[in-house]
Amino acid sequence: MQVVKTELDGVLVFEPTPHRDARGFFSRTSDNAVLAAAGIDPTFPQDSQSRSVRGVIRGMHGRLGRGEAKLVRCAHGAVHDVVVDVRPGSPTFGRQVSVILDDESMRSVYIPRGFLHGFQALTDVADTCYRIDAVHDPSEDVSVRFDDPDLAIAWPLPPAMVSDRDRSAPSWREFCDRLQPAAGGA
């Protein structure tokens, strides 16, 4: 399994080597020793999964307070995954990286505390799996509009469906105003 650094410190892409034959494939999707060697605590007390249809956008979501780290992969289909740095004082604050997660490459992305996360489904059905390092606490939830012009996320498809929560999320500027006094993880 290869570990690839991104331009955002701590955001890592894990690229497994699937073993394919006439029956299909077998692949390691996570490896605690590889995670630990990359400086990641492999303890994830919560696993979650979402299913989305083509064009659905989920995001941009994060957590203030303790925050949470996630290891995200797409078990079926493909998603355009986006991560935004919201760590106060970070030299890459407000910058983003994106990666295609799909059931062919089987890559996953590790998103440390202090980042917003979202994705868009690129296939008719996309099942996205999250390994989360903290039990969800709704009181820490934060979000930023997926189509905020200051973030200017380049979604590859027109948005087919977005939740009411995501559509009514604060702007990037409103989020930054809230973040300054909090100065915690996202």
C-alpha positions in Angstrom: 0.0 0.0 0.0 1.5 3.3 -1.1 1.1 6.5 1.0 0.9 9.7 -1.0 1.2 13.1 0.7 -0.9 16.0 -0.6 -0.2 19.7 -0.6 -2.2 20.0 2.7 -0.2 18.8 5.6 -1.6 15.7 7.2 -4.0 14.9 4.3 -2.8 11.6 2.9 -4.0 9.3 0.1 -3.6 5.6 0.5 -3.3 3.5 -2.7 -3.7 -0.2 -2.3 -2.6 -2.8 -4.8 -5.7 -4.9 -5.6 -5.1 -8.5 -6.7 -7.3 -9.1 -9.7 -8.1 -12.3 -11.5 -11.0 -13.9 -13.4 -13.0 -14.1 -10.2 -12.8 -10.4 -9.6 -10.4 -8.9 -7.0 -9.1 -8.9 -3.5 -7.7 -5.8 -1.8 -6.6 -4.6 1.6 -8.6 -1.4 2.2 -6.9 -0.4 5.4 -3.9 -1.6 7.4 -3.2 -0.5 10.9 0.6 -0.9 10.6 0.6 1.3 7.5 -1.6 3.9 9.2 0.6 3.9 12.3 3.8 4.2 10.1 2.1 7.3 8.5 1.6 8.8 12.0 -2.1 8.0 12.2 -3.7 6.4 15.3 -5.6 3.5 13.7 -8.3 3.6 16.4 -11.7 4.4 14.7 -14.6 3.9 17.1 -17.2 4.7 14.4 -17.7 3.5 10.8 -20.4 5.1 8.7 -21.6 4.7 5.1 -23.6 6.8 2.7 -25.2 6.1 -0.6 -25.6 8.8 -3.2 -26.8 9.1 -6.8 -25.0 10.8 -9.7 -24.5 14.5 -9.1 -25.4 14.5 -5.4 -23.1 16.8 -3.3 -22.6 16.1 0.4 -20.7 18.9 2.1 -18.8 20.9 3.1 -18.8 19.5 6.6 -16.5 19.6 9.7 -16.5 19.7 13.4 -15.4 22.4 15.9 -14.3 21.6 19.4 -12.5 18.2 19.5 -13.0 17.8 15.8 -12.7 14.5 14.1 -10.4 12.7 11.7 -11.7 10.4 8.9 -10.4 7.8 6.6 -12.7 7.9 3.6 -13.1 5.5 0.6 -15.7 4.8 -2.1 -16.7 1.1 -1.9 -19.0 1.2 -5.0 -18.9 3.7 -7.8 -16.9 6.9 -7.8 -16.8 10.3 -6.0 -15.0 13.6 -6.4 -13.7 14.1 -2.8 -12.8 17.6 -1.6 -10.9 18.6 1.6 -10.5 22.2 2.7 -7.9 23.3 5.4 -9.7 25.3 8.2 -6.9 25.2 10.8 -6.3 28.7 12.2 -2.8 29.8 11.5 -2.1 27.1 8.9 0.0 28.2 5.9 -2.6 26.4 3.7 -5.7 27.8 5.5 -8.6 28.0 3.0 -6.8 25.9 0.4 -8.3 22.7 -0.9 -7.3 19.4 -2.5 -9.5 16.9 -4.4 -9.1 13.3 -5.2 -11.2 10.8 -7.1 -12.2 7.9 -4.8 -13.6 4.9 -6.7 -14.1 1.1 -6.6 -11.3 0.6 -9.3 -8.3 2.3 -7.7 -9.7 1.6 -4.2 -7.7 4.6 -2.8 -8.7 6.2 0.4 -8.0 9.7 1.8 -7.1 10.4 5.4 -8.6 13.7 6.6 -7.1 14.9 9.9 -8.9 17.1 12.4 -9.1 20.7 11.3 -10.5 20.2 7.8 -13.9 20.5 6.0 -14.9 17.6 3.8 -17.4 16.9 1.0 -17.8 15.0 -2.1 -19.9 14.6 -5.3 -21.1 11.3 -6.7 -19.8 10.7 -10.2 -21.6 7.4 -10.9 -25.3 6.3 -10.9 -24.7 4.9 -7.3 -21.8 5.7 -5.0 -21.3 4.1 -1.6 -18.9 6.1 0.5 -17.4 4.6 3.7 -16.0 6.7 6.5 -13.9 5.5 9.4 -14.1 8.2 12.1 -11.8 8.6 15.1 -14.5 10.1 17.4 -18.1 9.3 18.1 -20.3 11.9 16.4 -21.4 14.9 18.5 -24.0 16.9 16.6 -23.3 20.0 18.8 -19.8 20.3 17.1 -21.1 20.1 13.5 -20.2 23.0 11.2 -20.7 23.4 7.5 -19.9 25.8 4.6 -21.9 26.2 1.4 -20.8 23.7 -1.3 -21.0 26.5 -3.9 -19.4 29.3 -2.0 -17.7 31.7 -4.5 -14.8 32.3 -2.2 -14.0 28.6 -2.0 -14.7 28.1 -5.7 -14.8 24.3 -5.5 -14.7 22.9 -9.0 -17.5 20.3 -8.8 -17.2 18.2 -12.0 -21.0 17.8 -12.5 -23.9 20.1 -12.1 -25.4 19.6 -8.6 -28.2 17.1 -9.0 -29.3 17.1 -5.3 -28.2 18.9 -2.2 -29.7 18.6 1.3 -31.5 21.6 2.9 -28.7 21.7 5.5 -26.0 22.0 2.9 -28.0 24.5 0.7 -28.5 26.8 3.8 -25.0 26.4 5.2 -23.1 29.6 6.0 -20.8 31.2 3.5 -17.0 30.8 3.8 -16.7 34.3 5.2 -19.4 33.6 7.9 -17.6 30.4 8.8 -14.3 32.2 9.1 -15.9 34.8 11.4 -17.2 32.0 13.6 -13.9 30.2 13.5 -11.8 33.0 14.8 -13.1 33.1 18.3 -13.4 29.3 18.5 -9.9 28.6 17.2 -10.5 24.9 17.7 -10.5 21.9 15.3 -12.9 21.6 12.5 
